[in-house]
């Protein structure tokens, strides 16, 4: 089975953005703003998970499984990236406090993705 071209392109974009956002947070004006606001740690955590799950998403796409559980695992990993890293990026940049309540939903999505992956590997 061939990798899904849409998911492969989307995953490549996710990986690209992880490098861009990592670099922006490590250098220049944004870095200075994050340090001044005490938000650099939030940004760095967002980048760390963003880059990790870029690789996870890529591996999932390249496995090209037609198992429904594998497809749902990919979706949950993607949702986890959006909710977890996305909320941390926004929290660090805007300092809007309620965004901290979104981050755990991303963590739950990551956990769900791993459970579905384990179930798919078992053959369910």
C-alpha positions in Angstrom: 0.0 0.0 0.0 1.3 3.5 -0.9 1.4 6.3 1.6 -1.6 8.7 1.6 -0.4 11.7 -0.4 -2.5 14.2 1.6 -1.3 12.9 5.0 2.3 12.8 3.7 2.0 16.5 2.6 0.3 17.5 5.8 3.0 15.7 7.9 5.7 17.4 5.9 4.2 20.8 6.6 3.9 19.9 10.3 7.6 19.0 10.3 8.6 22.2 8.4 6.6 24.3 10.9 8.4 22.6 13.8 11.7 23.8 12.5 10.5 27.3 11.7 8.8 27.8 15.1 11.8 26.3 16.9 14.2 28.7 15.2 11.9 31.7 15.8 11.7 30.9 19.5 15.5 30.4 19.8 16.6 33.6 18.0 15.7 37.3 17.5 12.8 39.3 18.6 10.4 36.5 19.4 13.1 34.9 21.6 13.6 38.1 23.5 9.8 38.5 23.9 9.5 35.0 25.3 12.4 35.5 27.7 11.0 38.8 28.9 7.6 37.3 29.5 9.0 34.2 31.2 7.4 32.0 28.5 10.4 30.5 26.9 9.9 27.2 28.7 6.3 26.9 27.3 7.6 27.6 23.8 10.5 25.1 24.1 8.1 22.4 25.4 5.8 23.1 22.4 8.7 22.7 20.0 9.9 19.5 21.6 6.6 17.8 21.3 5.9 19.3 17.9 9.2 17.9 16.5 8.7 14.5 18.2 5.2 14.1 16.9 6.3 15.2 13.4 8.4 12.1 13.3 5.7 9.9 14.8 3.2 11.2 12.1 5.8 10.5 9.4 6.4 7.0 10.5 2.7 6.4 10.7 2.2 7.7 7.1 5.1 5.6 5.8 3.7 2.5 7.4 0.7 3.1 5.1 -1.5 0.7 7.0 -5.1 0.4 5.8 -6.2 -0.7 9.3 -8.8 1.7 10.7 -7.2 1.7 14.1 -3.9 2.9 12.5 -5.7 5.7 10.7 -7.4 6.8 13.9 -4.1 6.7 15.8 -2.6 9.0 13.2 -5.6 11.3 13.6 -5.3 11.4 17.4 -1.6 12.1 17.1 -2.3 15.0 14.8 -5.0 16.3 17.1 -2.7 15.9 20.0 0.0 18.0 18.2 -2.6 20.7 17.4 -4.0 20.8 20.9 -0.8 20.3 22.9 1.8 22.2 21.0 -0.7 24.7 19.5 -2.1 25.7 22.9 1.5 26.0 24.3 2.6 28.2 21.4 -0.4 30.4 21.8 -0.1 30.5 25.6 3.6 31.5 25.3 2.9 34.2 22.7 -0.3 35.7 24.0 -0.2 34.8 27.7 -4.0 34.0 27.6 -4.4 31.8 30.7 -7.3 29.7 29.7 -5.2 28.1 26.9 -3.4 26.1 29.6 -6.6 24.1 30.0 -6.5 23.0 26.3 -3.0 21.5 26.6 -4.0 18.4 28.6 -6.5 17.6 25.9 -3.6 17.3 23.5 -1.9 15.0 26.0 -5.0 12.8 26.2 -5.1 12.7 22.4 -1.4 11.5 22.4 -2.3 8.8 24.9 -5.3 7.7 22.9 -3.2 7.5 19.7 -0.6 5.2 21.5 -3.4 3.0 22.8 -5.0 2.7 19.3 -1.5 1.9 17.9 -1.1 -0.9 20.4 -4.5 -2.3 19.6 -3.8 -2.1 15.9 -0.5 -4.0 16.4 -2.4 -6.7 18.3 -4.6 -7.2 15.3 -7.9 -5.8 16.6 
